[in-house]
Every structure is written in structure tokens, then in C-alpha cells.
């Protein structure tokens, strides 16, 4: 629906986005003031995309910006609250953070960590993850966080690729009432594969039920200094590697994406001013596990750099039906940044999840995939005083491509849309030949300008792999790999990965077109659709994998009703497969290529970012029951 009224905030944000696209260097110049520099940058932007350099010559340290500079005023302010699903809690002030980061940095330095090294880390969302993350940066080293759900082979590859000699790991974590045995995974990996790891530093958390390999393993609590220590922050040039994120390739090895020490942090601190406009008394809860970029983006590079208060939560937010609302009430949470998956989990629990005093909750920001309209509408109705926000970004591009930047002004929220142009980036929708398309026409989503949070690839010194992967399909543009359209008001609608687009009867359908319809059915919690080849070469039929709402019983009558509902809504679904859950990345993006691989009996390719590999076994059983596979 078109926005006919005049929205001054919308006009102003559109102008800002246009000015940023016309002159990126001028737009980003004053944002360098978000950080404290040991030596000011000599320029804002040099080079031509993708070989660009931001804030060249500037020397800084992330840890100093996150802690030291705040101490004269904020020493006693809460930096982080910690709570786990069992109700254990802790409060960490900025002075506590300063003390603990220096202790962790002291130990890492004693292990030989220095500027330019990479340090690997695997932790739950606990205070020690913040301490060691910032300690790595204090020494001028590069942080590499690994997800605890990786296979041994994938973890070994990442260790070989990033070159870490030191691995910091928690003994274990807890999720949904079960132990996540992180040290055991590291042990198995290092026993089976050759890696560069020389020392494993174990954060025991008070537990002792793990193995110690003499000469390699050290327990942090046994060797940490007891008194006060100070490690001077190492100055680092703005373009030097700050962190490496690994993301899956469809068929090949995982890609290491490098973000910088300077421009990346500036990009994030602009982003969250624009999305949230945080206040000094805000409490910001990022619902995420380590291993997905969201956790460090918030808890290392934005919350402490801005001098705000964050909430660290260890566990599963659906562990108890009232857990979500209880935590918001207990800590007065005002800002939430969540994966799409978590928001669907809360919706599946229903009103029980929102019990309690949620009056301080100002914004919920969704990230992963655009919320389907039915779920978004439920949140709007249940939380009338809370703004539901969206942001569309990717690991390769860690400021939003499109968003609802409520921090710059209130704008209309459109169901099913990722939002408008985000100032600092510039998307276009183009046809097969790279020609820009007008509103309403579907095509490929590309980006036309560089920004400081646009990643480069690790171990790719000439940018050959970067160019081949992202800059070659449409010369002059960064190709997101997504398909979509925009409306007459400039709101972007992401229809899915271009590889997931379905061609039926000569028409192109985005997966999210059909999934959005299915999600409006009263029995459906989530849905994902893929094409299945018709035997004999007669094209494709559309299979819908459906997760039912809690309490709904599957039946053949229900399947027929869902198919009829889809037909009456103008989309076609040939069959419905009821499953318990969908295959997703840790960020909540549905991995439709795995559903296609299952249906077509093809290789999965890289599944290192899959949240839970057991999901595939469940889906395989459902497909066997329906006769699609043997």
C-alpha cells in the first residue's frame, strides 16, 4: 500500500541516503569522531571498489574505545548484565570490565599473542567471551570466533585457514537444559586433524570434567594474575584485520570474511545510532549465540564502544514459556536485537512469552530473513507500544542494505518489507543484463557504493576470489545473490536467494512470495518452499515444508486445507510436507538449498553454518514417509 501522507522523517532519510550515495567520503568523514584515535586518519576513503581503504593512516585500539576512554565517567555504570536459562546472574561494571580484560590480555600476552596474530575463541554468551574478545583486540590481534555446533572437519579447516596458534575455549555451555561440551569438540578436532594450534586456554567456569593435554592445555583460572595488571592497548592501523567471520559456500569451502579495526567499528556505531538512537539508560539485549556475527557486533563493537549497558543471555529463550518476558521485566530491557528464528519461537509460544511488565521495551529489531507478515502483525498487536524494526544485511556487508532506521525518525512499517535505503549503502534492483528496474519489477539486488563495513576475503591478497564471488556477475556492482523488488515508496522486498527462485509455467516466483501466503494460514508457524523435478522432464512442482503451530495435529485434511488456502490466495502449492523444524543458519535464514538437495538426492555441500544437523534427519524421514525419497 502506498504511503500517501507526508512523512517528514521519510523524506529526510531518503535525502540523507541519496547524499551518502553521491559522496560516500563526505558522508562518513564526521563519523570518525565516534572513536578515539591515537593518530587521526589521513584520509576518509581511498581506492576503487572493491579495493578500497577507509580512514587510512588512523591508529586506534578497539579495547581502548570500548573500556579505557569511558572510565573517568562510567567506571561504576553497568556494562553488562549476565543471566542464564537457569536464573544464575551476574553484574559487570565498566571498572570490572577493565580489570578482567587486562587480566585476560596479560595471560594471552604470556602465551605469545601479539599484534597481527589471529586468536580463535569458542564460548557461550558469558562475560568471559567479552573479556577475551576485547583482550585479543587490546593486543592488536585478530579475533576469530567459532560456533560450538561445527563439525570437527569444518572447525579444523577454519583453524588451518585463519592460522591461529592459540585457542580460547570454555569448558562447556548450557542450552535448553543440555550441556554443550565445547572443550570436548576442540579435543576431538585437534586429535583428528593437523592444525596450527599450539596452546588451548580453557575457561573452566568452575567445572573440572574435561581433559587436559599436558604441554598444550592451560586452565585460565589457574594461571590468571590475582592482583591488578595493566596491559597497554596496542595501536593498530584502521585497515588492519580486526575480526574474521566464516560463512558457508554453497558447494565449496567456507569463506573467511575479514572486517577491519577502524572502518568496521565506525560503520556499526553509525548503524545502531540510525536503527536505535540509543539512550544512556537503555538496556540492550542481543539474542544470539557466538559464531554468528551479531553477537560480537553488539557486545564487543557497539554496546561497550558507545558506553551502553548490554544483557548477555546463555541458553534457549524458549526453555521456559515465560522466560522472554520475565527477563525483559527483570532488567528493564528497552532494545532487543534478535534473529528471525527467535522471534518465531516466541510467536509459537504465544502470549505466555510476553507476560510481565514490558513497558520499557522500545524497539525489537529483526535480523535474518524478513518477518513474514502474519508474525509481524502478531507482534504489532501484542506489543502496541513497541516498534517492530527490520534490517537486511549479510556477513559480507555489515551495515544494513535496507532497514527501518527508527533512530533517524519514525517511518511507516510495511509488512513483508525489509525497509528503505539505509544511508551509507545504496541498493538497486537490476535485470539479467544489469539494467536498473523500476518499482514493482522483480530482479537481482545489487549494491552500487562501498562502505566501511564491507568485508574483504581472508587469504585473498589480490582480491581475486572477492571479485569473482561478488563483483563479476554485474560489473561495477556488488551482487548480494538475492532476488526482489521495491515499491513506489522505495521499500525493498527480498523474495529469496536468486538460486531459490521458482519458475512455474514461465512465471518467476520468489520463495518468500509463497511462504508469506502459507504463514497466514491459521495452523502454520513457518514454511519453506522448493521446486521438485517432475519425472519425465515435465517441469517442476512446488513442495511446501511446513512447521505447524504448537498444539496443531497434522492430518491429510489439514494438508489439503493448506493447499486450498494457497490456491485461493493466488499461489500454487503441489504438496505439503509437515516437519518439526526447518534447516536454518544460526542467523535464522532458511537453507532452502538443503531442502532442494534432499528432494533431488544431491550432495548437501557446505553445512558448516547449519544450526542443527539433526534437522536434516527429521526432514529426510518426512520425505520418506511421503515417498519422495527411499
C-alpha positions as CSV (number, residue, x, y, z in Angstrom):
1,X,0.0,0.0,0.0
2,X,1.4,3.4,-1.0
3,X,2.2,6.0,1.6
4,X,0.1,9.0,0.6
5,X,0.6,11.2,3.6
6,X,3.7,13.4,4.0
7,X,6.3,11.9,6.4
8,X,9.0,14.4,7.0
9,X,11.3,11.7,8.6
10,X,10.9,9.6,5.5
11,X,11.8,12.5,3.2
12,X,14.8,13.4,5.3
13,X,16.1,9.8,5.5
14,X,15.7,9.5,1.7
15,X,17.7,12.7,1.2
16,X,20.4,11.5,3.6
17,X,20.7,8.2,1.7
18,X,21.0,10.0,-1.6
19,X,23.6,12.4,-0.4
20,X,25.6,9.4,1.1
21,X,25.5,7.6,-2.3
22,X,26.6,10.7,-4.2
23,X,29.6,11.4,-1.9
24,X,30.5,8.5,0.4
25,X,33.7,10.1,1.7
26,X,31.9,13.2,2.8
27,X,29.1,11.2,4.4
28,X,31.5,9.1,6.5
29,X,34.0,11.8,7.4
30,X,32.4,13.1,10.6
31,X,31.6,9.6,11.8
32,X,35.3,9.0,12.5
33,X,34.5,11.1,15.6
34,X,32.7,8.2,17.2
35,X,36.1,6.7,18.1
36,X,39.1,7.9,20.0
37,X,42.2,7.9,17.8
38,X,45.9,7.7,18.9
39,X,46.6,9.2,15.5
40,X,44.0,10.7,13.3
41,X,43.3,9.3,9.8
42,X,45.0,11.0,6.9
43,X,42.0,10.3,4.5
44,X,38.5,9.1,4.7
45,X,38.3,6.9,1.5
46,X,41.0,5.8,-1.0
47,X,40.8,3.4,-3.9
48,X,38.1,2.0,-6.1
49,X,35.7,-0.8,-5.1
50,X,36.4,-3.5,-4.1
51,X,40.0,-2.4,-3.4
52,X,39.2,0.5,-1.0
53,X,40.7,1.7,2.2
54,X,38.8,3.6,4.9
55,X,40.3,6.1,7.4
56,X,43.8,5.3,6.2
57,X,46.7,6.1,8.5
58,X,44.5,6.3,11.6
59,X,45.8,4.5,14.6
60,X,43.4,3.2,17.3
61,X,42.6,0.3,19.6
62,X,39.1,-1.4,19.9
63,X,39.6,-2.3,23.5
64,X,40.6,1.2,24.5
65,X,37.5,2.6,22.7
66,X,35.3,0.0,24.5
67,X,36.7,0.5,28.0
68,X,39.5,2.9,28.9
69,X,38.1,6.1,27.5
70,X,34.9,5.6,29.5
71,X,36.4,5.1,32.9
72,X,36.6,8.8,34.0
73,X,32.8,9.0,33.8
74,X,31.3,5.5,33.5
75,X,33.5,3.3,35.8
76,X,30.6,2.4,38.0
77,X,28.0,2.1,35.3
78,X,26.8,-1.4,34.4
79,X,28.5,-2.6,31.2
80,X,26.7,-6.0,31.1
81,X,24.2,-8.0,33.0
82,X,24.5,-11.8,32.6
83,X,21.8,-14.3,33.1
84,X,21.4,-17.9,32.0
85,X,18.3,-20.0,31.4
86,X,18.5,-21.5,34.9
87,X,18.3,-18.0,36.5
88,X,22.0,-17.6,37.6
89,X,23.0,-14.0,37.1
90,X,25.9,-11.5,37.4
91,X,26.5,-7.8,37.1
92,X,29.7,-6.4,35.4
93,X,30.5,-2.7,35.7
94,X,32.9,-0.8,33.3
95,X,35.5,-1.0,36.0
96,X,35.0,-4.7,36.3
97,X,35.3,-5.0,32.5
98,X,38.6,-3.0,32.5
99,X,40.1,-5.2,35.2
100,X,39.0,-8.5,33.7
101,X,40.1,-7.6,30.1
102,X,43.5,-6.6,31.4
103,X,43.9,-9.9,33.2
104,X,42.8,-11.9,30.1
105,X,45.2,-9.8,27.9
106,X,48.1,-10.5,30.3
107,X,47.6,-14.2,30.0
108,X,47.3,-14.1,26.2
109,X,50.5,-12.0,26.0
110,X,52.3,-14.6,28.2
111,X,51.2,-17.2,25.7
112,X,52.9,-15.2,22.9
113,X,49.9,-13.4,21.4
114,X,51.0,-10.2,19.7
115,X,49.9,-7.7,17.1
116,X,49.0,-9.3,13.8
117,X,48.3,-12.8,15.2
118,X,44.9,-14.5,15.0
119,X,43.3,-15.9,18.1
120,X,40.5,-18.4,18.0
121,X,37.7,-18.5,20.5
122,X,34.7,-20.7,21.3
123,X,32.4,-19.6,24.1
124,X,28.8,-19.4,25.2
125,X,27.3,-15.9,25.7
126,X,29.1,-15.3,29.0
127,X,31.1,-12.4,30.4
128,X,34.4,-14.2,29.7
129,X,33.5,-14.1,26.0
130,X,33.5,-10.3,26.2
131,X,36.7,-10.3,28.3
132,X,38.7,-12.4,25.9
133,X,37.3,-10.8,22.8
134,X,38.4,-7.4,23.9
135,X,41.7,-8.8,25.3
136,X,42.6,-10.1,21.8
137,X,42.0,-6.6,20.4
138,X,43.9,-5.0,23.3
139,X,47.0,-6.8,22.0
140,X,46.3,-5.7,18.4
141,X,45.5,-9.3,17.4
142,X,42.7,-10.6,15.1
143,X,39.7,-12.3,16.7
144,X,38.2,-15.5,15.1
145,X,35.0,-16.8,16.9
146,X,33.9,-20.3,16.1
147,X,30.4,-21.8,16.6
148,X,30.1,-24.7,19.0
149,X,27.9,-26.6,16.6
150,X,30.6,-27.0,13.9
151,X,31.7,-30.4,12.7
152,X,35.3,-31.4,13.5
153,X,36.3,-31.3,9.9
154,X,34.8,-27.8,9.4
155,X,36.5,-26.5,12.6
156,X,39.8,-27.9,11.5
157,X,39.5,-26.2,8.1
158,X,38.8,-22.9,9.7
159,X,41.7,-23.2,12.1
160,X,44.0,-24.1,9.2
161,X,42.7,-21.2,7.2
162,X,42.9,-18.5,9.9
163,X,46.3,-19.7,11.2
164,X,45.6,-19.4,15.0
165,X,48.2,-20.7,17.3
166,X,46.1,-20.0,20.5
167,X,42.5,-21.3,21.1
168,X,40.5,-19.9,24.0
169,X,37.6,-22.2,24.8
170,X,35.0,-22.6,27.6
171,X,34.8,-26.0,29.3
172,X,31.1,-26.2,28.3
173,X,28.0,-24.2,27.9
174,X,24.3,-24.8,28.5
175,X,21.3,-24.7,26.2
176,X,17.8,-26.0,26.6
177,X,18.8,-27.9,29.7
178,X,21.6,-29.7,28.0
179,X,25.4,-29.3,28.2
180,X,27.2,-28.0,25.1
181,X,30.7,-29.6,25.6
182,X,33.0,-27.2,23.8
183,X,36.3,-28.3,25.1
184,X,35.5,-31.9,24.0
185,X,34.9,-30.7,20.4
186,X,38.2,-28.9,20.4
187,X,40.0,-32.0,21.7
188,X,38.5,-34.3,19.1
189,X,39.3,-31.8,16.3
190,X,42.9,-31.4,17.3
191,X,43.4,-35.2,17.7
192,X,42.0,-36.0,14.3
193,X,43.4,-33.1,12.2
194,X,46.6,-31.2,11.7
195,X,46.1,-27.6,12.8
196,X,48.4,-24.6,13.7
197,X,47.0,-24.7,17.3
198,X,49.9,-24.8,19.9
199,X,48.1,-23.7,23.1
200,X,44.5,-24.2,24.3
201,X,43.4,-21.9,27.1
202,X,40.4,-23.4,28.9
203,X,38.0,-21.2,30.8
204,X,36.8,-23.8,33.3
205,X,33.8,-21.8,34.7
206,X,34.3,-23.8,37.9
207,X,34.0,-27.2,36.2
208,X,36.7,-29.9,36.1
209,X,35.0,-32.6,33.9
210,X,37.2,-32.1,30.9
211,X,40.6,-33.5,29.7
212,X,43.9,-31.6,30.0
213,X,46.6,-32.4,27.5
214,X,50.0,-31.7,29.1
215,X,52.1,-29.2,27.2
216,X,49.2,-27.9,25.2
217,X,46.3,-27.1,27.6
218,X,46.1,-24.5,30.3
219,X,43.3,-23.6,32.7
220,X,42.8,-19.9,32.7
221,X,41.6,-19.7,36.4
222,X,44.8,-21.4,37.5
223,X,47.2,-19.0,35.8
224,X,45.3,-15.7,35.7
225,X,47.0,-13.0,37.8
226,X,45.4,-12.4,41.2
227,X,46.3,-8.7,41.6
228,X,45.7,-5.7,39.4
229,X,47.5,-5.7,36.0
230,X,47.6,-3.3,33.1
231,X,48.3,-4.1,29.5
232,X,48.8,-1.0,27.3
233,X,46.5,-1.1,24.3
234,X,48.4,-1.7,21.1
235,X,47.8,1.0,18.4
236,X,46.5,-0.6,15.1
237,X,46.0,1.0,11.7
238,X,42.4,1.3,10.8
239,X,42.5,-1.1,7.8
240,X,44.4,-3.9,9.5
241,X,42.3,-7.1,10.2
242,X,40.1,-6.9,13.3
243,X,38.0,-10.0,13.1
244,X,37.3,-12.9,10.7
245,X,33.8,-14.3,10.2
246,X,33.3,-17.6,8.3
247,X,30.3,-18.1,6.2
248,X,29.3,-21.1,4.2
249,X,29.9,-21.6,0.5
250,X,27.1,-23.4,-1.4
251,X,29.4,-26.1,-2.6
252,X,33.0,-25.4,-1.6
253,X,34.9,-24.5,1.5
254,X,33.7,-21.9,4.0
255,X,34.7,-18.3,3.2
256,X,36.7,-16.2,5.7
257,X,35.5,-12.6,5.6
258,X,37.7,-10.0,7.2
259,X,36.5,-6.8,8.9
260,X,38.8,-4.0,9.8
261,X,39.8,-2.4,13.1
262,X,38.6,1.0,12.2
263,X,36.0,1.4,9.4
264,X,34.0,-1.6,10.6
265,X,33.6,-0.2,14.1
266,X,32.6,3.2,12.7
267,X,30.1,1.5,10.4
268,X,28.5,-0.4,13.2
269,X,28.3,2.7,15.5
270,X,26.6,4.7,12.8
271,X,24.3,1.8,12.0
272,X,22.9,1.5,15.6
273,X,22.6,5.2,16.0
274,X,20.4,5.1,12.9
275,X,18.5,2.0,13.9
276,X,18.0,2.6,17.7
277,X,19.2,6.1,18.7
278,X,20.3,4.5,22.0
279,X,19.9,6.4,25.3
280,X,22.2,6.4,28.2
281,X,19.8,4.4,30.4
282,X,18.9,1.8,27.7
283,X,19.4,-1.9,28.4
284,X,20.2,-3.7,25.1
285,X,19.6,-7.5,24.7
286,X,21.1,-9.2,21.7
287,X,19.6,-12.7,21.5
288,X,22.4,-14.5,19.8
289,X,25.0,-17.2,20.2
290,X,28.7,-16.7,19.4
291,X,29.7,-17.8,16.0
292,X,27.1,-15.6,14.3
293,X,28.4,-12.0,13.6
294,X,25.5,-10.4,15.5
295,X,27.0,-11.3,19.0
296,X,30.3,-9.5,18.6
297,X,28.8,-6.8,16.5
298,X,26.7,-5.8,19.5
299,X,28.6,-7.0,22.6
300,X,32.2,-6.1,21.5
301,X,32.0,-3.4,18.9
302,X,28.9,-1.3,19.7
303,X,27.5,-1.6,23.2
304,X,30.8,-1.0,25.1
305,X,32.1,1.4,22.4
306,X,29.0,3.6,23.0
307,X,29.2,3.2,26.7
308,X,25.8,1.5,27.0
309,X,24.5,-1.4,29.1
310,X,24.1,-4.8,27.5
311,X,22.5,-8.1,28.5
312,X,24.3,-11.4,28.0
313,X,21.9,-14.4,28.0
314,X,23.2,-18.0,27.9
315,X,20.7,-20.6,26.9
316,X,17.5,-21.1,24.9
317,X,14.9,-18.3,25.2
318,X,12.1,-20.9,24.8
319,X,13.5,-23.0,27.7
320,X,10.5,-21.8,29.8
321,X,7.4,-20.3,28.4
322,X,7.6,-17.1,30.4
323,X,11.4,-16.7,30.1
324,X,11.4,-14.0,27.4
325,X,9.0,-11.7,29.2
326,X,10.5,-12.3,32.6
327,X,14.0,-11.3,31.6
328,X,12.7,-8.1,29.9
329,X,10.8,-7.2,33.1
330,X,13.7,-8.1,35.4
331,X,16.3,-5.9,33.6
332,X,14.1,-3.3,32.1
333,X,15.2,-4.2,28.6
334,X,14.5,-1.4,26.2
335,X,16.2,-2.6,23.0
336,X,16.2,-6.1,21.5
337,X,18.2,-7.3,18.5
338,X,17.0,-10.8,17.6
339,X,17.3,-13.5,14.9
340,X,14.1,-14.2,12.9
341,X,14.2,-17.8,14.4
342,X,14.0,-16.5,17.9
343,X,11.0,-14.2,17.1
344,X,9.3,-17.2,15.5
345,X,10.0,-19.2,18.7
346,X,8.4,-16.5,20.8
347,X,5.4,-16.4,18.4
348,X,5.0,-20.2,18.7
349,X,4.8,-20.0,22.5
350,X,2.2,-17.2,22.2
351,X,1.1,-14.7,24.8
352,X,2.7,-16.6,27.7
353,X,6.1,-15.4,26.4
354,X,5.0,-11.8,26.7
355,X,3.8,-11.9,30.3
356,X,5.2,-9.3,32.7
357,X,5.9,-5.6,32.6
358,X,7.3,-4.9,29.1
359,X,6.6,-1.2,29.2
360,X,10.3,-0.2,28.7
361,X,10.7,-2.2,25.5
362,X,11.0,0.4,22.8
363,X,12.3,-1.5,19.7
364,X,12.6,-5.1,18.6
365,X,15.0,-5.4,15.6
366,X,14.6,-8.5,13.5
367,X,17.6,-9.8,11.5
368,X,18.0,-13.0,9.4
369,X,15.0,-13.0,7.0
370,X,12.2,-10.6,6.7
371,X,9.5,-11.4,9.2
372,X,6.5,-13.0,7.5
373,X,3.5,-10.6,7.6
374,X,1.4,-12.8,10.0
375,X,4.1,-13.0,12.6
376,X,5.0,-9.3,12.3
377,X,1.3,-8.4,12.7
378,X,1.1,-10.5,15.8
379,X,4.0,-8.6,17.5
380,X,2.4,-5.3,16.4
381,X,-0.9,-6.3,18.1
382,X,0.6,-7.8,21.2
383,X,3.2,-5.0,21.8
384,X,1.4,-1.8,20.7
385,X,4.0,0.4,22.4
386,X,7.0,-1.3,20.9
387,X,8.3,-0.6,17.4
388,X,9.0,-3.7,15.2
389,X,12.0,-3.0,13.1
390,X,13.8,-4.8,10.3
391,X,17.2,-4.7,8.8
392,X,18.5,-6.6,5.7
393,X,22.2,-7.3,5.7
394,X,24.7,-10.0,5.1
395,X,28.0,-11.1,6.6
396,X,29.8,-9.6,3.6
397,X,28.1,-6.2,4.2
398,X,27.7,-5.4,7.9
399,X,25.8,-2.2,7.7
400,X,22.2,-2.7,6.6
401,X,21.4,-2.8,2.9
402,X,17.8,-1.8,3.7
403,X,16.2,-1.1,7.0
404,X,13.7,0.8,9.1
405,X,16.0,3.3,10.7
406,X,13.8,4.4,13.6
407,X,16.8,6.1,15.2
408,X,16.7,8.8,12.5
409,X,12.9,9.2,12.7
410,X,9.7,7.2,12.8
411,X,8.7,5.9,9.3
412,X,5.9,3.6,8.2
413,X,6.5,-0.1,8.7
414,X,5.3,-2.2,5.8
415,X,4.6,-5.9,6.4
416,X,6.9,-8.1,4.4
417,X,9.4,-5.4,3.5
418,X,13.0,-5.1,4.7
419,X,12.7,-1.3,4.8
420,X,14.1,1.6,2.8
421,X,17.5,2.7,1.5
422,X,19.9,2.8,4.5
423,X,22.1,5.9,4.5
424,X,25.6,4.7,3.7
425,X,24.7,1.9,1.4
426,X,22.8,2.0,-2.0
427,X,20.8,-0.9,-3.4
428,X,19.4,-1.3,-6.9
429,X,17.2,-4.0,-8.5
430,X,18.6,-4.9,-11.9
431,X,17.6,-7.3,-14.7
432,X,19.7,-10.1,-16.2
433,X,21.9,-7.6,-18.0
434,X,22.4,-5.4,-15.1
435,X,20.0,-2.6,-16.1
436,X,18.2,-0.9,-13.2
437,X,14.5,-1.8,-13.0
438,X,11.6,0.5,-12.0
439,X,9.3,-0.1,-9.0
440,X,7.3,-3.3,-9.0
441,X,9.6,-5.3,-11.3
442,X,11.5,-8.2,-9.9
443,X,15.2,-8.6,-10.4
444,X,18.6,-9.1,-8.7
445,X,19.5,-7.0,-5.7
446,X,22.9,-5.3,-6.1
447,X,24.9,-2.5,-4.2
448,X,26.4,0.4,-6.0
449,X,28.7,2.0,-3.5
450,X,31.3,0.8,-1.0
451,X,31.1,1.3,2.8
452,X,33.4,0.8,5.8
453,X,31.7,-2.4,6.9
454,X,32.0,-4.2,3.5
455,X,34.2,-7.2,4.1
456,X,37.3,-8.4,2.3
457,X,38.2,-12.0,2.0
458,X,40.8,-13.6,4.2
459,X,43.8,-15.1,2.4
460,X,42.8,-13.3,-0.8
461,X,45.6,-10.7,-1.2
462,X,44.8,-9.7,-4.8
463,X,41.0,-9.7,-4.2
464,X,40.7,-12.3,-7.0
465,X,38.2,-14.5,-5.0
466,X,36.3,-11.5,-3.8
467,X,35.9,-10.1,-7.3
468,X,34.9,-13.5,-8.7
469,X,32.4,-14.2,-5.9
470,X,30.7,-10.8,-5.6
471,X,31.8,-8.3,-8.2
472,X,31.9,-10.2,-11.5
473,X,28.2,-11.1,-12.1
474,X,27.2,-7.5,-12.6
475,X,30.3,-5.4,-13.3
476,X,30.5,-2.3,-11.2
477,X,28.1,-3.7,-8.6
478,X,28.3,-5.9,-5.5
479,X,25.9,-8.8,-6.1
480,X,24.0,-9.9,-3.0
481,X,22.8,-13.1,-4.5
482,X,19.2,-12.1,-3.6
483,X,16.1,-11.5,-5.7
484,X,13.4,-8.9,-5.0
485,X,11.6,-5.7,-6.0
486,X,10.8,-2.3,-4.5
487,X,7.5,-0.4,-4.4
488,X,6.7,3.2,-5.3
489,X,7.7,4.4,-1.8
490,X,11.2,2.9,-2.1
491,X,10.5,-0.1,0.3
492,X,12.5,-3.2,-0.6
493,X,11.0,-6.7,-0.7
494,X,13.5,-9.5,-0.6
495,X,12.0,-12.6,-2.2
496,X,14.8,-15.0,-1.5
497,X,18.1,-16.2,-2.9
498,X,18.2,-15.9,-6.6
499,X,19.1,-19.6,-6.7
500,X,15.9,-20.3,-4.9
501,X,13.6,-18.6,-7.4
502,X,11.0,-21.0,-8.8
503,X,10.0,-21.0,-12.4
504,X,6.5,-22.3,-12.9
505,X,4.6,-22.1,-16.2
506,X,7.0,-19.4,-17.4
507,X,6.5,-17.2,-14.3
508,X,9.1,-16.5,-11.7
509,X,8.1,-16.8,-8.1
510,X,10.1,-15.8,-5.1
511,X,10.1,-18.4,-2.3
512,X,9.0,-15.8,0.2
513,X,6.0,-14.9,-2.1
514,X,4.6,-18.3,-1.4
515,X,5.9,-18.7,2.1
516,X,4.3,-15.4,3.2
517,X,0.9,-16.7,2.0
518,X,1.3,-20.1,3.8
519,X,2.3,-18.4,7.0
520,X,-1.0,-16.6,7.1
521,X,-2.8,-20.0,7.5
522,X,-4.1,-20.3,11.0
523,X,-2.3,-23.6,11.6
524,X,1.1,-22.7,10.1
525,X,4.0,-21.4,12.2
526,X,6.6,-21.4,9.4
527,X,7.0,-22.6,5.8
528,X,9.7,-23.0,3.2
529,X,9.1,-23.9,-0.5
530,X,11.3,-25.5,-3.1
531,X,10.9,-26.9,-6.6
532,X,10.9,-30.7,-7.1
533,X,11.5,-32.0,-10.7
534,X,8.6,-33.8,-12.2
535,X,9.6,-37.2,-13.5
536,X,9.8,-37.4,-17.3
537,X,11.1,-33.8,-17.6
538,X,7.7,-32.1,-17.2
539,X,9.0,-29.1,-15.3
540,X,8.8,-28.6,-11.5
541,X,6.2,-28.9,-8.8
542,X,6.2,-26.8,-5.7
543,X,6.7,-28.6,-2.4
544,X,6.0,-26.7,0.8
545,X,7.8,-27.8,4.0
546,X,5.5,-26.6,6.9
547,X,6.0,-26.3,10.6
548,X,2.7,-26.3,12.5
549,X,1.8,-24.1,15.4
550,X,2.1,-25.6,18.9
551,X,-0.9,-27.8,19.6
552,X,-2.0,-28.3,16.0
553,X,-2.3,-32.0,14.9
554,X,-1.2,-32.9,11.4
555,X,-3.7,-34.7,9.1
556,X,-4.4,-35.2,5.4
557,X,-7.4,-32.9,5.8
558,X,-5.2,-30.1,7.1
559,X,-2.7,-30.6,4.3
560,X,-5.5,-30.3,1.7
561,X,-6.8,-27.2,3.5
562,X,-3.3,-25.5,3.4
563,X,-3.1,-26.3,-0.4
564,X,-6.6,-24.9,-0.9
565,X,-5.7,-21.8,1.2
566,X,-2.7,-21.2,-1.0
567,X,-4.7,-21.6,-4.3
568,X,-7.4,-19.2,-3.0
569,X,-4.6,-16.7,-2.2
570,X,-3.3,-16.8,-5.8
571,X,-0.2,-19.1,-5.4
572,X,0.3,-22.7,-6.2
573,X,1.5,-25.4,-3.9
574,X,1.5,-29.0,-5.2
575,X,2.3,-30.8,-1.9
576,X,2.8,-30.1,1.8
577,X,5.4,-31.9,3.9
578,X,4.8,-31.5,7.7
579,X,8.1,-31.2,9.5
580,X,9.1,-30.3,13.1
581,X,11.6,-27.7,12.1
582,X,13.3,-26.1,9.1
583,X,17.1,-26.1,8.3
584,X,18.4,-22.7,9.2
585,X,21.6,-20.8,9.6
586,X,22.5,-19.5,13.1
587,X,21.1,-16.2,11.9
588,X,17.7,-17.7,11.2
589,X,18.0,-17.8,7.4
590,X,16.3,-20.8,5.9
591,X,18.7,-23.0,4.0
592,X,16.4,-23.9,1.1
593,X,19.3,-25.4,-0.9
594,X,19.5,-28.2,1.7
595,X,15.8,-28.9,1.1
596,X,16.4,-29.0,-2.6
597,X,19.3,-31.3,-2.1
598,X,17.2,-33.7,0.0
599,X,14.4,-33.7,-2.6
600,X,16.7,-34.2,-5.5
601,X,19.1,-36.6,-3.7
602,X,22.1,-34.3,-4.3
603,X,25.1,-33.5,-2.1
604,X,24.5,-31.1,0.7
605,X,27.6,-29.1,0.0
606,X,28.9,-27.0,2.9
607,X,26.7,-27.2,6.0
608,X,29.0,-25.5,8.5
609,X,26.5,-22.7,9.2
610,X,23.6,-25.1,9.7
611,X,22.2,-24.5,13.2
612,X,21.4,-28.2,14.0
613,X,22.3,-31.0,11.7
614,X,19.7,-33.3,13.2
615,X,17.1,-31.2,11.4
616,X,18.1,-32.9,8.1
617,X,17.4,-36.3,9.6
618,X,13.9,-35.2,10.6
619,X,13.1,-33.9,7.2
620,X,14.5,-36.9,5.4
621,X,12.2,-39.1,7.5
622,X,9.2,-37.0,6.5
623,X,10.1,-37.2,2.8
624,X,10.5,-41.0,3.0
625,X,7.0,-41.2,4.6
626,X,5.6,-39.3,1.6
627,X,7.5,-41.4,-0.9
628,X,9.8,-38.7,-2.3
629,X,13.0,-40.5,-1.3
630,X,13.8,-44.1,-0.5
